[in-house]
């Protein structure tokens, strides 16, 4: 998004003969002459006054609603900022632009500070309530008692917050079928009461859980402190429930715990209440779509999603809402934990959600030094892994010891609160909550299929791959394509070796047993051998899961594969054709070829780099 334009707000003077004139700046004498007042003490008549303005000067209604005029509190006098005694509102001037009448500008004597209203002071400092809490309305007094109990657990806090969460219809919206809407009944110090949360499902459990955290965060924002991070109750929440810390911090920033603020927040769960005229227009539109054979978008145009909240429901993703919701909750808690550890400018997000964090999914975007360290750690993992240990698990252990996760976060923009480099404790915290995983199923991994993500996300994705495809579908596709390439290259090298030995691939694969169930999806002994695996079940998974063929396409593929195998049966006894030069290849060259194709230390030999079991 381009930066907003900065300029000067025109000052408006009334003319004696009628009408107005607009100037970009004026002196103190000119302004107070127009007001028929004396220049306040301390100011010079020749002091130049101007008003800085950010954005467009066009007189139009704000996108988020509200009045068209804008309030001006600060002006520039002789290149120094000074506050007016009272807020001055703009009016519509020439060419439908914002202007500021000089008669509305009331200056304080030079050096005198603006008096804060009692209402504003109470909002900023509270009214000094007892027990370390500020007084306020809808602040959740019963929650304060639980917060003050040092032995209260997360379940105790959530149980107390349940009384402040209630299902309540919204005056402007109707709730969609299979959706639920609840409202938080606790207001924050700066965040208003009545924030809604919604969810899809048979119960309102997900929405209620979010609303409870919101209520607790709003309540905690009323602590009588200038720095919430130094408050003892806030610090204790790091151990009890980090999500409450995150909600309190966001509440003080006037932001809800989850979701965006303002218009569109409830679009997924509600439809706008239509007037009779709007209903008639919609009915006509639906009828015309039916006649044309089109699907009506009665709730508006579809917008590509960039969050788990309203991700595309295709391919069965909506059947796993609970797993994805758990990931979103864990992301918020991870963000809060890292923030408490002094790590700034970082949010734990779903893989692929933030462009700045693409380096987590594609290591080729990292710096050359970091890429080299990752390559060295991967080769070391291939060498040092135990017989019963996967290369991926060994690599994660090595990478965590060397602090590679902290290096990636740094390249994505994360910074320590103080100093230029992360401390040992911060690196430990990052390694504790971030780990290296693979986009591939079953623990298979190659260097180019690795991904860095929050550990909760990676563990959940092992059981639910849709967590990868929801927002990191492109990176997931690259990983799958790379594994297919590995299998194809391994197959070609295996066939080449057999040809050099004067053997037939079909004839020399009979010793590998293949069950009827595996054969039904196109697995044969060659597939097992060329894929470098010892299990027909795993070979079937490679074809069934990773080739991503469904329906007619998959049936067609299997039929074609069977036809190829049947055609090859007739020629089983024929030796594979070879050139005379191939027959003269020495045993040493064959061994060398075999060794090069089975090396586990070079990623350039893809099949060998795959840790497939």
N, C-alpha and C positions, 0 to 999 in steps of 0.2 A: 504494500500500500504506500503510495507516494506521501511524503510529509505534507502537513497542512500549510497553506500559505500564511505568511506573517506579514503584517502591514500596520498602517495607522488608521484609527477610527476617525472619520471626519467630525469636526466640532461645528455645531449649528448656531448661528447668530440670527436674531430677528432684526429685520430692517425697518426703519421708521416709516418708509413709504409703502410698506407691506411686503410680504414674502420673506424668504430666508436666504442666507448665504452660508456656504460650507467651506471650512478651511481645515488644513491638516494639522495645524498647531496655532497656538495663540499665547500672548503674554498674560501675566497675572492682571496687569492693569486693564487689558481689553476685556477679559472675562468678567472682572468685578464691576467694570463700567456698565456692561450689558445687564448686570444684576442690580445696578445702582447701590452697590455696597463698597465698603472700604476693603482694601487688601489686608488679610489677616496678619497679625504680628509676626515678624521674622522673615517675611517674604519680600523680595524686591519687585518693583513694578515691572522690571524687564525680564524676570524669570520666565522661561519658555515652558509651556505646558503642552503635552501631547499624550495620546492614549494608544497603547499598543493593542493590536487585534489579531487573533489567530483564526483562520478559516475564511469562509466566504462572507462578504458583506451583504449578500442578497437577503432581502426581507422575505422569509418564508418560514413556515411552521417546522419546528424541529422534527427529525425522523422519529424520535421516541415520544412525541407529543409534548404538550405544555405550551406556554405563551410564546409568541413570536419575538417579543423584546428580550433583551439581554441586560443583566445587571452589571454595572461597572463599579468596582470597589477601589481599584488601584490606578493611579496615573503616573506619568513620568514627568518630573520637574527637574530641568537642568540635568538630564540623563540619570537621575536617581529616582527610585520608586518610592512613592508616598501614597498613603491611604486617605481616601475621602472620609469626611465625617459620617456620611450616610451613603448607602448604595444608590447610584444614579442609573436609571433605566434608559435604554436607547429608544428611539422612535423611528418611524419610517420617513426617510428624507427623499431627496431627488433621485429619480431613476430607481425607486423602490430599493434603496440601500439603507443599512443601519447608520444612524447618526446619533450623536450625543448632544442634546441642548446644553449650552453652557450655563443656563439658569438653574440646572439641576445639579451642578457641581458645587459642593459645599466643602471648603477647605478648612482644616484645623490650623491653629497657629503652628508655625514651624517648630518641629521637635516634639510636639505633643502627640501622644499615642491615642489611637481610637479606643473609645470605651466599649467594652464588650457587654452585650445585653445579658441580663440575668438568664434568659432562656439558652442563649448560646454558651454561656459559662457553665450552666448546669449540664448541658449536653457534652461539653468537653471534659469537665472535671467531676461532674456528678454533684450531689448535695451532701457528700461526706456521710454516707450511711454507715451503720455500725458493722463491726466484724470484718472489715476489709472489703465490703461490698458497696457499690454506689446504688443510690436509690433510683428507681425508675418504674415505669408502668409495664405490665406484661413481661416482667423480667424473670419469671419462674422462681418464686420464693421457696417452694418446696424442694426444688433442685439444689438450692444453696445448702440446705441442711445435709443432703447426701454428699455434696462436694466437700463439706467441712469434716466429714467422717474420714479419717485417714485410712481406715480399714475397708472402705467401700470398694467393691469390685466393679468390673465393667458391667456385669449382669445387674448389680444393684442400681447403677446409674441408668441403665436402659429401662429397667422396670419403673423407676421413678419418672422417667421422661414419657412413658407411655400415656400417662394421664393428660399430657399436653398435646397429644396427637389425636386428631379426630377426622373421620370421613366427613367431608363437607362439599356439597356441589358448588361449582363456580358460577357466578351470576351470568357470565358471558359465554360459557361453554357447556356443551353436553358431553358426558363421558362416553367414549366409544365402547362397543361391546368387548368383553373380556379384558377391560382396563379398569383401573382403580385410581382414585384421587384422594389424597389425605392432606391435611393442612397442619402446619406447625403453629402452636399457640403461644410460643415464647418469642418475644422480640429482642433483638440485640441492641447494644449501645448505639450503634449507627445503622443497623439493618432492621427494617420494619418487621412487624409481626404479620403472620398470615402467609408465609411462603408455602406454596403447594409442591407436592411431590407426587409423581405418578408411576405406575408400573403396569406391565402386561402379565396376565396369568390368572389363575383361579382364585387367588387371594391377594390381599394388599400388603403381604409381608415385606416385600422388597421396598415399596414406597414408605411403609411405616418405619422400617429400620433407618432409612435415610433421614426421615423427618425427626426421629429421636436424636440422631447425632446432631442435626441442625439445632434442635431445641437446647441440647446440652452445650453446644458451641456458643449459641446466643447468650445463654445464661452466664457462661464463663467470661464472656466479653465485658461483663459489668464489674469485674474486679477493680478495686480502687488502687490502680497503679498506672504510672506513666509508661511502663515497659512491661507488657504482658509476659515476656519471656523470663522475667525475673520473679514472677509471682510463684510462690511455692505450690499452690494447687495446680497451676498450669504445668509446672515441671513434673509433678506427680503423674499427670495424665500421660506422659511419655511412656511410663511403665504400665499404667492401667489400660489406656486406650488412646493410641496416637491419633486416631481419626478425630477425637474430640479436640485435640490441639489444633489440627488442621482447620476444623470448622470454626473454632474461636478466632484464629488468625484471619481467616477469610471474612468472618463476620465484622471484624474491626476494619476491614478494607471495603466494607459495604458489598460483599459478594456472597452468594449462597454457597453452601457446602458442595453441592453438585449441580451441574447444569448451568446454562447461561441465565442472565438476569434480564427481565423485561419481556418484550413481545416475542412469541414463538417458543416460549419455554415449555408449554404444555401441548404443542401441536401434535405430538405423537399419540397422546392419550385422549384428546378431546377434539370435538368439531364445534365450530362457531355456531351459536344460536342464530338462525336465519329469520329475517322478517318474512312476511307473507309474499312481498314482491320478490325477494331473493329466492324463496322457495320455488316460485313460479318460473323464474329464470333458470334455476338449476334443473327443474323437471324437464324443461324444454331442451336443455343441453344434453341431459341423459338420454332423452328420446332420440335426438339427432345422432348421438354416438351409437345408439343401438341400431339405427337404420344404416349407418355407415360401417357397422361391424367393428367399432373401436371401443376401447376400454375407457370409460369416463374417469377423469381425475377430479372428483367432486371436492376433494380436500386441497386442491391446488397442485402445482407442478412438483414433481419429485426432484429432490436435491441430493446429489451424491453425499453420502455420510462420511464424516471423519471422526466418528467416535463409536464406541460400543453401544451407546444409547439407542440409536436408530439405524443400525447397520442393516444392509441388505439381508432380507430373510430367506433368500434362496439357499439351495443345497443343504437344507436342514438346520440352518444356524439358529432359528427361533426355538428349536427343540432343546437348545443348550443354554438358555438364557440364564439359568442359575449359575453355571460355571463362569460365564462371561461377567455376570454381576459380581461374583466373588473376586474376579480379577480387577475390576474397577475399584472395589472397596480396598483391595490390597494395594493398588497403586496410590490411593490417597494416603494410606498409612505409611507406605514407603517414602513418599514425598515428605511427610511430616517428620519421620525419623531422621532422614538426611538433613532436613532443615534444622532440626534440633542439634545435630552434630556439627553445625556451622558450615554446611554446604549450601551455597546460594546459586541462583539462576539455573535451577534444575527442577523438572517435574517428571515423576515416573509416569509414563504414558504407555499405551498399547504399542507394540511393534508396528512401525509404519505410520503412526498417527502424526508425528511431528517431523517435518522435513529436516530440521536441524539434527534429529537423531537417526537419520537414514544410515549414518556410519555404523550404527549398532547392527544393522541387517546386511550391510555390504561393506566388508572390511577393505575393499579396494578404494574406498573413499577416505580412508585414514591416511595419515602422514606416512612418508616412506620409512621413517624410523620405527613407527608403531607397527607397520606391516611386517617389517623384518623381525621384530620381537615376537609377533604372533606366529610367523612362519617357524622361527626357531623353537618356540614352545610346542607347536604342533608336531614337529619332527621329533622333539624330545619325548613327547607323549607316546608316539608310535614306537619308539625304542624302549621306553621304560615301563610301559603298561604291563601289569601282571596278566597271567594266562586267563584268569576269570574276571578281568577288568576291561571295560570298554575304553577305547582311545579317547572318546569324548569325556568320560568321567576323569580320566587321568589328565587330560588337557585342562579341564576346569580347575582341578586341584593345583596344577602348576601355574596357570594364569592367575589364580587368586593369590598364591604365594608371591608372585612377582608384581602384583598390583596393576594388572593390565586393564581391569574394569575401570579403575580410577583414571587411567590414561584416556580411555574412550570417553568417559563422562567429561573430562577436561576438554577434549577436542569437540564435543557437542555443546560447549559453552558453560559448563559448570565451573564455579569458582569457590575457593574457600572464603569464609567471612573475613578473615584477616590473613595477611601474608600472600605470597605468590604461588605457593605449592601446597598441596594437601598434606596434612600431618599424618603420622603413622596411624593414629587412632581413626582419622577420617577415612584413610585407605582401608582399614579393617572393617569399618562400618559399611563402606561401599561393597567390599567383597562379601560381606555377610548377607547383603540384600540383593546383590546383582550376580548373575552367573552366566556361563556360556552353555548354550544348548544348540540343537540342530533342528533345521526345518523338517528333516526327514523322520519317518516313523520308525519305531522299533529300536531306537538308539543308533541307527546308521548315521554316519557322519563323514564328511570330507571337509577340508579346510574351507572350501567355497560354499559350504552349506551351513556354516556356523552363524549363530545369532546371539547377541548379548541382550539380556532382558532381566526384569525383576524375577527373582527365583520363584515366587508364587506363580507368575505367569508361565514360566518355562515348565514347571512341574504340572500345571493344569493342562498345558498344551500337549503333553505326552499322552494324555487320555482324550483330549479334545482338539484335533488339529485345526478346527475352524477358528480357534483363537489366532492362529497365524494368518489364515486367509481372510479374516474380517477386514483388516486394514493393511496387511503386508502381503497381499496376494501376488504382487509383482515379484517380490523377493522370494516368496515361496515357489512361484513358477520357475524362477531361475535355478533354485536349488534342485527342483525335480528334474528340470531339463539337464542339469549337470550330472545327476545320478544316471539318467538314461544314457548320456554320453559315455559315462564310465562303463556301464554294462556293455554297450555296443563295442567300445574299444577292446574291452576284455574278450568279448566274443571273437572279434577279428583276430586278436593275437593268439587265441586258443586254436582257432581254425588254421592260422598260418603255421603254428607249431606242428599240428597234426599233418599238414600237407608236407612240411619239410621232412617229417618222419615217414612219409608214404602211407599214412593211415587215413581212414574215413571217420569223420566226426560221428556219423550215425552208428557205424559199426562198433566204435569203441566207447559208447555211452550206455550200453545195455546193463552194466553192472550197478548203475544207480537206480534204486527202486522209486517208482512214481505211483502214487495212489490214484484211484479212479476220481476221487474228489479233486485232486490237483490237476489231473489231466483234463477235467471238464472245463477248466478256464485256460487251457492252452499250455500248461506246463509240461515240459518233456525233460528227459535226462540232460540234453544239451543245455537247456536253460539253466539247470542247476549247476552244471559244471562251469559254463561260461560266466555266470554271475558270481562265481567264486564263493558259493555258499554250500553247506552240507545238508540243508534241509529243504525238502520239497515245499513245505508250508511257507518258508521264507521266500522261495522263488515265486510261489503263487502270489504272495503279497506284493512282490515287485511288479508283476504284471497287473494284478487286480487293483492295487492301490495307486501305484505311481505312474502308470500310463494314462490314468484319468480318462478311461473310456466308459461310457454309460449307454444303456438302452440299445438302440439299433446299431450305433457305432461299435459298441463292444461286441455284440453278437456277430456283426460282419467281420470284425477283426479275428474273432475265434474261428469262424468258419474258414476264413482265408488261411489261418495258421494250420488248421487241420488238413486243408487241401494240400498245402505245401508239404506237410509231413507224409501224407498218403502218397503223393507223387514221389517223394524220396524213398519210400519203402520199396518201390519197384527196382530201384537202383542201388539197393543196400549192398549187394555183393561187389559192385564196381568200385575200384579204388579211386580216390580223389585225383583228378588230373594234376599233373605237375610237369613243370619244365625240366629238361635234362639237367639244367644248371642247378635247380633246386635239389635234385637227387644227389648231387655231388657236394652238397653243403657238409662241412665237417662236423664231427660231434662237438668240437670245441665251440664252433659258431652257434650250434643249436643250444648248448648250455648257456652261452653268453646271452642269447636271445631270451631264454627262459628266465635267467637271472634279472635281466633288465625289465622284463614284464612283471616280475613279482617283487620288485623292490618296495619296501614300506617306507622309505625315508624321503622319497621325492614326490611332491604333489603333482609333478608333470606326468606321472604315470597314474592316471585317475583311478583305474580299477584297484590298484594296489593301495592307493590312499584311502579308499573307502573302508571304513570299519564295519563291514556287514557281517552279521551273525545269524 
